[in-house]
Amino acid sequence: MDITDDVLIRESVREPEQFAPLFDRHAVAIHRYLARRIGAPADDLLAETFLIAFRRRESYQPVGLEVRAWLFGIATNVLHRHVRQEERHYRALARAAGEQPRPHTDDSADDRVDAVALRADLAAALARLKARDRDALLLLAYAQLSYAEIAAALDIPVGTVRSRINRARKVTRAVLAPLEVDK
């Protein structure tokens, strides 16, 4: 029987090596979340996330949710220190995706052109979002956390999560809606 995350954290206070299974269980998902948000620096941010979690393991308070949400919260806070870089990343994606693609000879060329255009518009929309709204939306979309888990990760009420995601969706819909009309 697997030991729960909560038990591992409590035991790791006395036996630090008990923290290792938490890394094994959650590092891939957190790295994926960070990589989708910021790209190449994800490796460093992942290491920083787990270092902070390890140092703060004694103060962890279970709130009826998985340790996973706590770790995503730490990852999001680490990411905040790199927000400017993230915003530059989305702007660069928007610019790069907006460049004319090279012509292809196969039948899927139109699909690739549409995907490139959509990626540019989505990246531009993400760059326009306030950081706190983008955090909530991307924890939902990339990390697939529930609203309650997002609330725990960001240390905000669930109602605030709903508001932030609603605002973020409005902005992204406003950017993407003209594309749907053109089809």
Beta strands, then each sheet from edge to edge (+ up, - down):
end
